[in-house]
Amino acid sequence: MNKYLVNFYHYVHLLQNLIVRDLKVKYRRSVLGFLWSILNPLLMMLVITAVFQNIFRMNIDNFPIYYLTGSLIFNFMSEATSLAMTSVLSSASLIKKVYIPKYIFPLEKCLFAFVNMLFSSVAVIIMFFVLHYKITWMALLFFVPMIFTLIFSIGLGLILSAADVFFRDIGHLYSVWITAWMYLTPVIYPMETLTAGMKNIMKFNPMFYYVDYFRQVVMYNNIPGLNFNLICFAFSFAFLFLGLLIFKLKQDKFILYI
């Protein structure tokens, strides 16, 4: 374990440089730059609120905040895993030239998405003030579900990045799955609208727990119990362990396919 940690430490500076590079590239030649990380969720919130609260009559108190808190966590996972999935293939030229631990690439994409989410979280804070929503000290626990989601995303990202090297159709399939996954997660609608059968299925959806955890501490001023935390922990570290295992077993063959 110490050997792996020492090896990882040698590449921390590279990891930081890659994250900064991606942030610069994302907002290059953009007049508003990083402000788009705040404006994008706010503009989407306006559209979703207009459609679901006014047209479909979705009866949820403080719907703009409800949507933003759900979409912030889910969109982070979606961006992190989608970018991680193609990270090894997109870095093929670099991998062929110099030795860099291949896990650095999906890890960097997940951390980049995490930083981007932190910028986007300002949109949630803005809506709290606009709607005069009461904030308590429990909101300081916002980082807990974010960390759970980050660990889960790294694990899933490692699995997807390994699979994408061998099966290029994974990217097309995942884009369909991520849309279905969003609708299987209560980002827009409340849990109360689901049937008993759907609620049972939801228990196997990790994103349900992370989204709900974030809403509980930020929006509803509740601290989830021990069992809820253990479920989040189990999902996150099970996927991380599985991702590390699959990636380690397959990484030596990457060079033959990239």
ChimeraX attribute file (.defattr): number of C-alpha atoms within 10 A of each C-alpha:
attribute: neighborCount
match mode: 1-to-1
recipient: residues
	/A:1	6
	/A:2	7
	/A:3	8
	/A:4	8
	/A:5	9
	/A:6	10
	/A:7	12
	/A:8	15
	/A:9	12
	/A:10	10
	/A:11	14
	/A:12	13
	/A:13	10
	/A:14	14
	/A:15	20
	/A:16	13
	/A:17	13
	/A:18	18
	/A:19	18
	/A:20	14
	/A:21	12
	/A:22	15
	/A:23	17
	/A:24	13
	/A:25	11
	/A:26	12
	/A:27	15
	/A:28	12
	/A:29	9
	/A:30	11
	/A:31	9
	/A:32	11
	/A:33	13
	/A:34	17
	/A:35	15
	/A:36	16
	/A:37	19
	/A:38	19
	/A:39	15
	/A:40	12
	/A:41	21
	/A:42	20
	/A:43	13
	/A:44	15
	/A:45	20
	/A:46	12
	/A:47	12
	/A:48	17
	/A:49	20
	/A:50	14
	/A:51	13
	/A:52	16
	/A:53	16
	/A:54	11
	/A:55	9
	/A:56	10
	/A:57	11
	/A:58	15
	/A:59	12
	/A:60	15
	/A:61	8
	/A:62	13
	/A:63	18
	/A:64	22
	/A:65	24
	/A:66	20
	/A:67	23
	/A:68	25
	/A:69	23
	/A:70	24
	/A:71	22
	/A:72	21
	/A:73	24
	/A:74	23
	/A:75	17
	/A:76	24
	/A:77	27
	/A:78	22
	/A:79	20
	/A:80	28
	/A:81	30
	/A:82	24
	/A:83	23
	/A:84	33
	/A:85	27
	/A:86	23
	/A:87	26
	/A:88	25
	/A:89	21
	/A:90	14
	/A:91	13
	/A:92	15
	/A:93	11
	/A:94	12
	/A:95	18
	/A:96	11
	/A:97	8
	/A:98	8
	/A:99	8
	/A:100	13
	/A:101	12
	/A:102	21
	/A:103	21
	/A:104	19
	/A:105	25
	/A:106	29
	/A:107	23
	/A:108	24
	/A:109	27
	/A:110	29
	/A:111	20
	/A:112	24
	/A:113	26
	/A:114	22
	/A:115	16
	/A:116	18
	/A:117	21
	/A:118	16
	/A:119	15
	/A:120	23
	/A:121	18
	/A:122	17
	/A:123	23
	/A:124	21
	/A:125	15
	/A:126	14
	/A:127	16
	/A:128	17
	/A:129	11
	/A:130	9
	/A:131	11
	/A:132	9
	/A:133	13
	/A:134	11
	/A:135	16
	/A:136	13
	/A:137	9
	/A:138	15
	/A:139	18
	/A:140	11
	/A:141	16
	/A:142	16
	/A:143	13
	/A:144	16
	/A:145	23
	/A:146	22
	/A:147	15
	/A:148	22
	/A:149	27
	/A:150	24
	/A:151	23
	/A:152	28
	/A:153	31
	/A:154	29
	/A:155	28
	/A:156	26
	/A:157	33
	/A:158	33
	/A:159	24
	/A:160	26
	/A:161	29
	/A:162	28
	/A:163	19
	/A:164	20
	/A:165	23
	/A:166	15
	/A:167	12
	/A:168	12
	/A:169	11
	/A:170	16
	/A:171	17
	/A:172	9
	/A:173	10
	/A:174	17
	/A:175	13
	/A:176	10
	/A:177	12
	/A:178	18
	/A:179	11
	/A:180	11
	/A:181	16
	/A:182	18
	/A:183	12
	/A:184	16
	/A:185	22
	/A:186	24
	/A:187	23
	/A:188	22
	/A:189	19
	/A:190	13
	/A:191	15
	/A:192	9
	/A:193	10
	/A:194	13
	/A:195	10
	/A:196	10
	/A:197	8
	/A:198	12
	/A:199	13
	/A:200	11
	/A:201	11
	/A:202	18
	/A:203	12
	/A:204	11
	/A:205	14
	/A:206	18
	/A:207	26
	/A:208	20
	/A:209	24
	/A:210	27
	/A:211	22
	/A:212	22
	/A:213	26
	/A:214	25
	/A:215	24
	/A:216	20
	/A:217	23
	/A:218	24
	/A:219	22
	/A:220	16
	/A:221	16
	/A:222	15
	/A:223	17
	/A:224	14
	/A:225	8
	/A:226	9
	/A:227	9
	/A:228	14
	/A:229	17
	/A:230	11
	/A:231	14
	/A:232	23
	/A:233	17
	/A:234	15
	/A:235	21
	/A:236	23
	/A:237	16
	/A:238	15
	/A:239	20
	/A:240	22
	/A:241	17
	/A:242	15
	/A:243	23
	/A:244	17
	/A:245	14
	/A:246	17
	/A:247	22
	/A:248	14
	/A:249	11
	/A:250	14
	/A:251	16
	/A:252	10
	/A:253	12
	/A:254	17
	/A:255	12
	/A:256	8
	/A:257	10
	/A:258	16
